[in-house]
Amino acid sequence: MPLYGEAYMSARELPLPDTAVLTPVLQHSARMPVVFVGHGSPLNAIERNAWHLTWEDMGQQLLARCGRPQLVLCISAHWITGASWWLTGMAQPRTIHDFGGFPRELFEQQYPAPGAPDAVQALARFLRDPDSGAPLGVDAEQWGLDHGAWGVLKPMFPKADLPVAQLSIAYDRPPAQHFALGRQLAALRERGVLIVASGNIVHNLRALRAQAGINATYTWAQEFDSRVTHALQAQDWQSLIDFQSWGEIAELAHPSYDHYLPLLYAIGAAGLDEAPQFFNTGFQRGAISMRSVLWG
């Protein structure tokens, strides 16, 4: 039996606005999947390594099985917005190169996917701040697609012809509120919205190892990844929300937890009738879990 916990039940009870606000811009559809992608190094966007090739295959499989999404909504670890949530609302999101010290080829990458201004305006009215109930903000000028978004979407959907919007992460809010907003995203899946959450289950850049040999992965990294995996399989959302109570392995796995929070949006949007399907179950340089999950 799934372990719901207080946070799950309270999120389920949040009153949602009428989905009619979405009808003019997002039509009813079969339920689209939810994907949590461990994105790792920005170089994975251009290196044809195992992670990159799996993203390519995943994109092809999703299009073949589910058809063309009306919108791809990405929650990336790299758009952090303090105490408020925002959606990108520009017609042509810019490709953001939010990293340093990498080859020129990486900075030359562009992902000219269109935005979805009309759909985003409707989403901003439909989705509500889990604490205040206020509509979300729309950023029509400043952000765009950061490498947590385009770095995985470009291999998955290389034609860049699917409308893409990003939802920011209000980092100052408690984990339960990120999960609660994820619960609201679940309704969008039946409106042609493919949800792609991009982060890492383990992410400690301070502990990266130069070589990735057989014994390169830290014990604490393996333990945290394993505990998350078991909680996902058991649908123990409360445990995943309470990850900060896990002690030293949580502190080591996430000195800051921006890369963990996208997972909470993904599990919020996942259905209890959907078993997690894992892919890319490995580590980069000992301290980054590339484990990724598909629901639906």
SERO-4910 file (N, C-alpha, C, O; in steps of 0.05 Angstrom, whole numbers):
BEGIN
 pado doro    nc1    nc2    nc3   cac1   cac2   cac3    cc1    cc2    cc3    oc1    oc2    oc3
  Met    A     17    -24      0      0      0      0     18     25      0     37     26     16
  Pro    A     12     44    -17     28     69    -17     26     83     10      6     83     23
  Leu    A     48     95     18     49    110     43     44    140     36     62    153     26
  Tyr    A     21    149     42     13    176     34     26    198     51     40    215     41
  Gly    A     21    197     77     32    217     95     16    243     94      0    247     75
  Glu    A     20    260    114      4    284    117      8    303     93    -11    315     83
  Ala    A     33    305     83     38    324     62     23    315     36     13    332     22
  Tyr    A     23    289     31      9    279      7    -21    285      9    -33    295    -10
  Met    A    -33    279     33    -61    283     36    -69    312     34    -89    319     22
  Ser    A    -53    330     46    -60    358     45    -58    369     17    -74    385      8
  Ala    A    -38    359      2    -35    368    -26    -59    358    -42    -68    372    -60
  Arg    A    -68    334    -37    -91    323    -52   -116    340    -47   -133    342    -65
  Glu    A   -118    352    -23   -142    366    -16   -142    395    -25   -162    409    -22
  Leu    A   -121    404    -37   -120    432    -46   -141    436    -68   -143    421    -87
  Pro    A   -158    457    -65   -178    462    -86   -165    473   -111   -149    492   -110
  Leu    A   -171    461   -133   -159    469   -159   -179    487   -174   -203    482   -172
  Pro    A   -169    507   -188   -187    523   -205   -199    505   -227   -189    483   -232
  Asp    A   -220    514   -239   -234    500   -260   -215    497   -284   -203    516   -293
  Thr    A   -212    472   -294   -195    467   -316   -205    480   -342   -191    480   -362
  Ala    A   -228    492   -341   -239    505   -365   -221    528   -374   -221    535   -398
  Val    A   -205    539   -356   -187    561   -363   -166    551   -383   -154    567   -398
  Leu    A   -161    525   -384   -141    514   -401   -152    507   -429   -137    504   -448
  Thr    A   -178    504   -431   -190    493   -456   -184    508   -481   -178    496   -502
  Pro    A   -183    535   -481   -177    549   -506   -149    544   -517   -144    548   -541
  Val    A   -131    536   -499   -103    534   -508    -91    505   -506    -71    499   -519
  Leu    A   -103    488   -489    -93    461   -486   -117    442   -486   -134    442   -469
  Gln    A   -118    426   -507   -141    408   -511   -138    383   -494   -116    375   -487
  His    A   -161    370   -489   -160    345   -475   -144    324   -491   -145    325   -515
  Ser    A   -130    307   -477   -114    287   -490   -112    262   -472   -120    262   -449
  Ala    A   -101    241   -484    -92    218   -467    -71    228   -448    -56    247   -454
  Arg    A    -69    215   -425    -50    224   -405    -21    222   -415    -12    200   -423
  Met    A     -7    244   -414     21    245   -422     39    236   -399     30    236   -376
  Pro    A     63    227   -404     82    217   -383     93    240   -367     91    264   -373
  Val    A    106    232   -346    123    249   -329    151    237   -330    154    213   -327
  Val    A    172    254   -334    199    244   -335    216    260   -315    215    285   -316
  Phe    A    231    247   -298    252    260   -283    278    251   -295    285    228   -296
  Val    A    294    271   -304    319    266   -318    342    275   -301    343    298   -293
  Gly    A    361    256   -295    386    264   -283    404    276   -305    413    261   -322
  His    A    409    302   -304    423    314   -327    453    315   -324    467    315   -344
  Gly    A    464    316   -299    493    314   -296    508    337   -309    498    360   -309
  Ser    A    531    331   -319    549    351   -331    536    364   -356    522    350   -371
  Pro    A    540    390   -360    530    403   -385    540    389   -410    527    390   -431
  Leu    A    564    377   -408    576    364   -431    559    341   -442    562    333   -465
  Asn    A    542    330   -424    525    308   -433    506    317   -456    496    300   -471
  Ala    A    502    343   -459    485    353   -481    497    348   -508    483    346   -528
  Ile    A    524    347   -510    537    344   -536    554    319   -539    560    310   -561
  Glu    A    562    307   -516    578    282   -518    560    259   -523    540    256   -508
  Arg    A    566    242   -542    548    220   -548    556    196   -530    564    175   -539
  Asn    A    552    201   -504    558    180   -484    532    165   -479    511    169   -492
  Ala    A    533    147   -459    510    130   -454    486    146   -445    463    140   -453
  Trp    A    490    167   -429    468    183   -420    454    197   -443    430    196   -446
  His    A    470    209   -460    460    224   -483    444    206   -502    423    213   -512
  Leu    A    455    183   -508    442    164   -527    416    154   -515    397    149   -530
  Thr    A    414    150   -489    389    142   -477    368    164   -479    345    158   -484
  Trp    A    377    189   -476    358    211   -480    347    212   -508    323    216   -512
  Glu    A    364    207   -528    355    206   -556    334    184   -559    313    189   -571
  Asp    A    340    160   -549    321    138   -551    295    144   -537    273    138   -547
  Met    A    297    157   -513    273    163   -497    255    182   -513    231    178   -514
  Gly    A    266    203   -525    250    221   -540    236    208   -563    212    213   -567
  Gln    A    250    191   -578    237    177   -600    215    159   -590    193    157   -603
  Gln    A    219    145   -568    199    127   -557    174    142   -548    152    134   -552
  Leu    A    179    165   -535    156    181   -525    139    191   -548    114    190   -547
  Leu    A    151    201   -569    136    211   -592    121    188   -606     98    192   -615
  Ala    A    134    165   -608    121    142   -622     98    132   -605     77    124   -617
  Arg    A    101    131   -579     80    119   -562     58    139   -555     35    131   -553
  Cys    A     65    164   -550     46    183   -538     37    205   -558     18    219   -552
  Gly    A     51    207   -580     45    228   -599     59    254   -591     74    256   -571
  Arg    A     53    275   -606     65    301   -603     53    316   -579     29    320   -579
  Pro    A     68    323   -559     57    339   -537     48    367   -547     60    378   -566
  Gln    A     27    377   -535     20    405   -541     39    425   -528     42    447   -537
  Leu    A     52    416   -506     71    433   -491     89    415   -475     81    395   -464
  Val    A    115    422   -475    134    410   -456    138    430   -434    147    452   -438
  Leu    A    132    422   -409    136    438   -386    160    427   -370    159    404   -361
  Cys    A    181    443   -368    206    434   -356    210    448   -329    207    472   -327
  Ile    A    217    432   -309    225    443   -283    254    436   -280    261    413   -275
  Ser    A    271    456   -282    300    452   -281    312    462   -255    303    482   -244
  Ala    A    332    448   -246    347    456   -222    361    482   -225    370    493   -205
  His    A    362    493   -249    378    517   -254    362    542   -257    373    563   -263
  Trp    A    336    541   -252    321    566   -250    309    569   -222    288    558   -216
  Ile    A    323    583   -205    317    586   -177    306    615   -173    319    634   -181
  Thr    A    282    617   -161    270    643   -158    260    649   -130    237    657   -126
  Gly    A    277    645   -110    270    654    -83    245    643    -72    241    619    -68
  Ala    A    226    662    -66    201    654    -52    177    652    -71    155    646    -61
  Ser    A    181    657    -97    158    657   -115    163    639   -139    186    634   -146
  Trp    A    141    629   -150    142    612   -174    136    629   -199    119    647   -199
  Trp    A    151    623   -221    147    637   -246    146    618   -269    157    596   -267
  Leu    A    133    625   -290    133    610   -315    145    628   -337    140    652   -338
  Thr    A    160    616   -356    170    631   -379    147    635   -398    133    616   -406
  Gly    A    143    660   -406    121    667   -423    128    680   -450    111    693   -462
  Met    A    153    678   -458    161    691   -483    155    673   -507    153    649   -504
  Ala    A    153    686   -530    146    671   -554    170    655   -564    167    634   -576
  Gln    A    194    664   -559    219    651   -568    239    651   -546    255    669   -544
  Pro    A    239    631   -528    257    630   -506    286    629   -516    293    614   -534
  Arg    A    303    645   -503    332    644   -511    345    620   -499    336    609   -478
  Thr    A    367    611   -511    383    589   -501    403    600   -482    420    616   -490
  Ile    A    402    593   -456    419    604   -435    443    585   -431    440    561   -427
  His    A    467    596   -432    491    581   -427    501    588   -399    520    603   -395
  Asp    A    488    576   -379    492    583   -351    513    564   -339    507    548   -321
  Phe    A    538    566   -349    560    550   -339    586    563   -348    585    582   -363
  Gly    A    608    553   -338    634    564   -346    655    543   -347    652    522   -335
  Gly    A    676    549   -362    699    531   -363    696    507   -381    711    487   -379
  Phe    A    677    508   -400    672    486   -418    681    493   -447    685    517   -452
  Pro    A    683    474   -464    692    480   -492    673    499   -506    649    501   -500
  Arg    A    684    513   -526    668    532   -542    644    519   -555    623    531   -557
  Glu    A    647    494   -563    625    480   -576    600    480   -559    578    482   -570
  Leu    A    603    478   -533    580    477   -515    566    504   -515    542    506   -514
  Phe    A    582    526   -515    571    553   -515    558    560   -541    542    578   -542
  Glu    A    565    546   -562    554    551   -588    527    537   -593    513    542   -612
  Gln    A    520    520   -574    494    505   -577    471    524   -575    470    541   -558
  Gln    A    451    519   -592    426    534   -591    403    514   -592    405    493   -605
  Tyr    A    381    521   -578    357    504   -579    333    523   -584    321    532   -565
  Pro    A    327    529   -609    307    549   -616    278    539   -615    263    545   -633
  Ala    A    272    524   -594    244    515   -591    226    539   -586    234    558   -573
  Pro    A    201    539   -597    183    561   -592    173    560   -563    172    539   -550
  Gly    A    165    584   -553    151    585   -528    121    581   -533    112    573   -554
  Ala    A    105    587   -512     76    583   -514     63    605   -497     51    598   -476
  Pro    A     64    630   -505     54    652   -489     25    649   -480     18    654   -457
  Asp    A      8    641   -498    -21    639   -492    -25    616   -472    -40    620   -452
  Ala    A    -13    593   -476    -16    571   -458     -5    578   -431    -16    570   -410
  Val    A     18    592   -430     30    599   -404     12    618   -388     10    615   -364
  Gln    A     -1    637   -402    -19    655   -388    -41    639   -374    -49    645   -352
  Ala    A    -51    619   -389    -72    602   -377    -61    585   -354    -75    582   -333
  Leu    A    -37    574   -357    -25    559   -335    -21    576   -311    -25    567   -288
  Ala    A    -13    601   -314     -8    619   -292    -33    624   -276    -32    628   -252
  Arg    A    -56    624   -290    -82    627   -276    -92    601   -263   -105    602   -242
  Phe    A    -85    579   -276    -94    553   -266    -77    544   -242    -89    535   -221
  Leu    A    -51    546   -244    -34    537   -222    -34    558   -200    -34    582   -205
  Arg    A    -33    549   -175    -34    568   -152    -12    563   -132     -4    540   -128
  Asp    A     -3    584   -120     17    582    -99      5    564    -77    -17    570    -67
  Pro    A     19    543    -70      8    524    -50      3    536    -22    -13    525     -7
  Asp    A     15    559    -17     12    572      9    -10    593      8    -29    593     24
  Ser    A     -7    612    -11    -25    635    -11    -49    631    -30    -70    644    -26
  Gly    A    -47    612    -49    -68    609    -68    -68    628    -91    -86    628   -108
  Ala    A    -47    645    -92    -45    666   -113    -36    653   -139    -22    632   -139
  Pro    A    -44    664   -162    -34    654   -188     -4    657   -190      8    673   -175
  Leu    A      9    642   -207     37    644   -211     45    668   -229     28    678   -244
  Gly    A     70    676   -227     80    698   -243     88    688   -271     94    665   -275
  Val    A     89    707   -290     98    701   -317    121    719   -324    120    744   -321
  Asp    A    143    707   -332    167    722   -341    168    721   -371    173    700   -383
  Ala    A    162    743   -384    161    744   -413    186    756   -425    188    760   -449
  Glu    A    207    762   -409    230    776   -419    257    765   -411    275    763   -427
  Gln    A    260    757   -385    287    753   -375    299    725   -378    322    723   -387
  Trp    A    284    705   -372    296    678   -371    296    666   -399    301    680   -419
  Gly    A    290    641   -402    291    627   -427    292    597   -421    277    587   -405
  Leu    A    311    583   -434    316    554   -429    345    551   -419    363    556   -435
  Asp    A    348    544   -394    375    539   -383    385    511   -391    370    496   -402
  His    A    410    505   -384    421    480   -393    408    455   -380    410    433   -391
  Gly    A    395    459   -357    380    437   -346    356    429   -363    346    407   -362
  Ala    A    346    448   -379    324    444   -397    334    436   -425    330    414   -434
  Trp    A    348    455   -439    355    449   -467    376    426   -468    377    412   -488
  Gly    A    392    423   -447    413    402   -447    402    374   -450    415    356   -460
  Val    A    377    370   -440    365    343   -444    344    344   -466    340    323   -479
  Leu    A    331    367   -470    310    368   -491    322    366   -519    310    355   -537
  Lys    A    346    378   -523    358    377   -549    364    348   -559    358    342   -582
  Pro    A    375    331   -542    378    303   -550    351    289   -553    348    272   -571
  Met    A    332    295   -536    306    281   -537    290    290   -561    278    273   -575
  Phe    A    289    316   -566    272    327   -588    289    346   -605    286    370   -603
  Pro    A    307    335   -621    327    352   -634    316    371   -655    329    390   -662
  Lys    A    292    367   -664    280    385   -684    273    412   -671    269    432   -686
  Ala    A    272    414   -645    265    438   -631    238    450   -641    236    475   -643
  Asp    A    219    433   -647    194    443   -658    170    439   -638    147    445   -645
  Leu    A    176    430   -613    155    428   -593    155    453   -576    177    462   -567
  Pro    A    132    465   -570    132    488   -552    142    480   -524    135    459   -514
  Val    A    159    497   -513    171    492   -487    168    515   -468    171    538   -476
  Ala    A    161    510   -443    160    530   -422    174    519   -398    174    494   -394
  Gln    A    185    536   -382    198    528   -357    182    539   -333    171    561   -334
  Leu    A    180    522   -312    170    530   -286    193    533   -267    209    514   -265
  Ser    A    195    556   -254    218    560   -236    214    545   -210    193    534   -205
  Ile    A    235    544   -194    235    532   -168    237    554   -147    257    568   -145
  Ala    A    217    556   -130    217    575   -108    233    563    -85    221    550    -67
  Tyr    A    259    566    -86    277    552    -69    272    557    -39    278    539    -22
  Asp    A    261    580    -32    257    587     -4    234    572      8    230    574     33
  Arg    A    218    559     -8    194    546      3    201    518     13    220    506      3
  Pro    A    186    507     33    192    480     43    186    459     22    170    463      4
  Pro    A    200    436     25    196    414      5    167    406      0    160    400    -22
  Ala    A    151    406     21    123    398     18    108    416     -2     90    406    -15
  Gln    A    115    441     -4    101    459    -22    110    453    -51     94    457    -70
  His    A    134    445    -56    143    437    -83    127    412    -91    118    411   -114
  Phe    A    124    394    -73    107    370    -79     79    378    -85     66    367   -103
  Ala    A     68    396    -69     40    405    -72     36    418    -99     15    413   -112
  Leu    A     55    433   -108     52    445   -135     54    423   -156     40    425   -177
  Gly    A     71    403   -151     72    380   -169     45    366   -172     38    356   -193
  Arg    A     30    365   -149      3    353   -150    -15    368   -170    -31    356   -184
  Gln    A    -12    394   -170    -28    410   -189    -20    404   -218    -37    405   -236
  Leu    A      5    399   -222     14    393   -250      2    368   -261      0    365   -286
  Ala    A     -7    350   -244    -18    324   -253    -41    329   -273    -44    314   -292
  Ala    A    -58    349   -268    -81    354   -285    -72    362   -314    -87    357   -333
  Leu    A    -49    374   -316    -39    382   -342    -32    359   -360    -32    362   -385
  Arg    A    -27    336   -349    -19    313   -365    -42    304   -383    -37    292   -404
  Glu    A    -67    310   -376    -90    303   -392    -98    327   -410   -120    328   -421
  Arg    A    -79    346   -413    -82    368   -431    -58    370   -450    -51    391   -460
  Gly    A    -46    347   -455    -25    346   -475      2    357   -466     19    363   -482
  Val    A      6    359   -439     30    371   -428     49    348   -419     42    333   -402
  Leu    A     72    348   -431     93    329   -423    110    343   -402    121    365   -407
  Ile    A    112    332   -378    126    344   -356    154    331   -355    157    307   -352
  Val    A    175    348   -356    203    339   -355    216    354   -332    221    378   -333
  Ala    A    222    340   -310    236    351   -287    265    343   -290    272    320   -295
  Ser    A    283    363   -287    311    358   -293    329    367   -269    330    390   -262
  Gly    A    342    347   -257    359    352   -234    378    329   -231    388    318   -250
  Asn    A    383    321   -206    399    297   -200    392    286   -172    390    302   -154
  Ile    A    389    261   -169    382    249   -143    405    252   -124    401    255   -100
  Val    A    430    251   -134    453    258   -118    469    279   -134    474    275   -157
  His    A    477    301   -120    491    322   -134    509    337   -115    500    355   -100
  Asn    A    535    330   -115    554    343    -97    579    349   -114    597    333   -117
  Leu    A    580    374   -125    602    381   -142    629    383   -127    650    381   -140
  Arg    A    627    388   -101    652    390    -85    666    364    -83    690    363    -78
  Ala    A    652    342    -87    663    315    -83    669    301   -109    675    277   -108
  Leu    A    668    314   -132    672    301   -157    700    289   -159    720    301   -149
  Arg    A    702    265   -171    728    252   -174    736    254   -203    720    254   -222
  Ala    A    762    256   -207    773    259   -234    768    235   -251    764    237   -275
  Gln    A    770    211   -239    766    186   -254    742    172   -244    735    174   -220
  Ala    A    729    158   -261    704    143   -254    709    113   -256    697    100   -273
  Gly    A    726    103   -240    732     74   -240    711     58   -225    690     69   -216
  Ile    A    717     33   -222    697     15   -209    690     24   -181    667     22   -173
  Asn    A    709     34   -166    704     41   -138    702     71   -134    706     82   -113
  Ala    A    695     85   -156    695    115   -155    671    126   -139    674    147   -127
  Thr    A    649    112   -140    625    123   -128    626    121    -97    632    100    -86
  Tyr    A    621    143    -84    621    144    -55    599    127    -43    578    124    -54
  Thr    A    605    115    -20    585     99     -6    560    115      1    538    105     -2
  Trp    A    564    140     11    541    156     18    524    162     -6    500    165     -4
  Ala    A    537    166    -29    521    171    -54    505    147    -62    481    150    -69
  Gln    A    516    124    -60    502     99    -66    479     95    -46    457     87    -54
  Glu    A    484    101    -21    463     97      0    439    116     -5    416    108     -2
  Phe    A    445    141    -11    424    161    -16    408    153    -41    383    153    -40
  Asp    A    422    146    -62    408    138    -87    391    113    -82    369    112    -92
  Ser    A    401     94    -67    386     70    -61    361     76    -44    340     65    -49
  Arg    A    364     94    -25    341    100     -8    319    114    -24    296    109    -21
  Val    A    327    132    -42    308    146    -59    294    125    -77    270    126    -81
  Thr    A    310    107    -88    299     87   -106    277     70    -92    256     66   -103
  His    A    283     61    -68    264     45    -53    239     61    -46    217     50    -48
  Ala    A    242     86    -40    219    103    -33    202    107    -58    177    107    -57
  Leu    A    215    110    -81    200    113   -106    184     88   -113    161     89   -121
  Gln    A    197     65   -109    183     40   -115    160     35    -96    139     24   -104
  Ala    A    162     44    -71    141     41    -51    121     63    -52    101     63    -37
  Gln    A    125     83    -69    108    107    -70    107    121    -43     85    130    -35
  Asp    A    129    121    -29    131    133     -3    138    162     -6    161    170     -1
  Trp    A    118    178    -15    124    206    -21    132    221      4    149    239      3
  Gln    A    121    214     27    127    229     52    157    227     58    169    246     66
  Ser    A    168    203     55    197    200     60    213    217     41    233    229     50
  Leu    A    205    218     16    220    234     -3    218    264      3    237    279     -2
  Ile    A    195    273     12    192    300     21    209    307     45    220    329     47
  Asp    A    212    287     63    227    291     88    257    284     85    269    277    105
  Phe    A    268    285     60    295    276     56    316    290     74    336    279     79
  Gln    A    310    314     82    329    329     99    332    316    126    352    322    141
  Ser    A    314    299    134    316    285    160    333    260    158    335    245    178
  Trp    A    344    254    135    359    229    131    387    231    142    402    212    142
  Gly    A    395    254    152    421    257    165    444    262    146    441    276    126
  Glu    A    467    250    153    492    257    139    491    250    109    502    265     93
  Ile    A    478    228    102    478    221     73    463    242     57    470    247     34
  Ala    A    442    255     69    428    276     54    445    301     52    446    314     32
  Glu    A    460    307     73    477    331     73    500    328     53    507    347     39
  Leu    A    510    303     50    531    298     31    520    297      2    533    306    -17
  Ala    A    497    285      0    485    282    -27    477    309    -39    477    313    -63
  His    A    469    328    -21    459    354    -30    468    376    -12    453    384      6
  Pro    A    493    386    -15    502    409      1    482    433     -3    478    448     16
  Ser    A    471    436    -27    447    452    -32    429    433    -47    438    415    -61
  Tyr    A    403    437    -43    384    416    -54    369    425    -78    347    415    -83
  Asp    A    380    444    -94    366    452   -118    363    430   -138    343    429   -153
  His    A    382    411   -139    380    389   -158    361    366   -149    354    349   -165
  Tyr    A    354    366   -123    335    346   -113    306    355   -117    289    339   -123
  Leu    A    301    381   -114    273    391   -114    258    383   -140    234    378   -137
  Pro    A    270    383   -164    254    375   -187    241    347   -184    219    342   -195
  Leu    A    253    330   -169    241    303   -164    215    306   -150    196    290   -155
  Leu    A    212    325   -132    187    328   -117    164    337   -135    141    329   -131
  Tyr    A    170    353   -155    149    360   -175    141    335   -191    117    331   -197
  Ala    A    160    319   -198    155    295   -214    137    275   -199    118    265   -210
  Ile    A    144    270   -173    128    251   -158    100    262   -152     81    247   -150
  Gly    A     99    289   -150     72    301   -146     54    297   -170     30    292   -167
  Ala    A     66    298   -194     50    295   -218     45    266   -226     28    260   -243
  Ala    A     60    247   -214     57    219   -220     32    207   -208     23    216   -187
  Gly    A     20    188   -222     -4    175   -212      2    151   -195     23    138   -199
  Leu    A    -16    145   -176    -11    122   -158    -14     96   -174     -6     75   -164
  Asp    A    -25     97   -198    -28     73   -214     -4     69   -233     -5     51   -250
  Glu    A     16     86   -230     39     85   -248     64     77   -233     73     91   -215
  Ala    A     76     54   -240    101     45   -228    124     60   -241    124     65   -265
  Pro    A    144     68   -225    167     82   -236    184     63   -254    188     40   -247
  Gln    A    193     73   -276    210     58   -294    237     73   -294    239     96   -302
  Phe    A    258     59   -286    284     72   -282    301     69   -308    301     48   -321
  Phe    A    317     90   -313    337     88   -335    361    105   -327    359    121   -309
  Asn    A    383    102   -342    408    116   -336    416    113   -306    423    132   -293
  Thr    A    415     88   -296    420     83   -268    450     81   -262    459     58   -258
  Gly    A    464    102   -263    493    102   -257    501    129   -245    485    146   -240
  Phe    A    528    132   -242    539    156   -230    559    169   -248    573    155   -263
  Gln    A    561    195   -247    583    210   -260    602    220   -239    595    233   -220
  Arg    A    627    213   -244    649    223   -227    644    219   -197    653    235   -181
  Gly    A    631    197   -190    628    189   -162    608    203   -145    599    191   -125
  Ala    A    599    227   -153    582    242   -135    557    254   -149    544    272   -138
  Ile    A    551    245   -173    527    254   -187    512    229   -196    521    214   -213
  Ser    A    488    226   -185    471    203   -194    456    211   -219    443    232   -220
  Met    A    459    195   -239    445    200   -265    418    185   -266    405    186   -287
  Arg    A    411    172   -245    386    157   -245    363    174   -254    359    197   -244
  Ser    A    347    164   -272    325    178   -284    300    160   -282    302    136   -279
  Val    A    277    173   -283    252    158   -278    230    167   -297    228    191   -304
  Leu    A    215    148   -307    192    153   -324    167    142   -311    167    119   -302
  Trp    A    146    158   -311    119    148   -303    100    151   -326    100    172   -340
  Gly    A     85    131   -332     65    133   -353     75    122   -379     60    122   -399
***
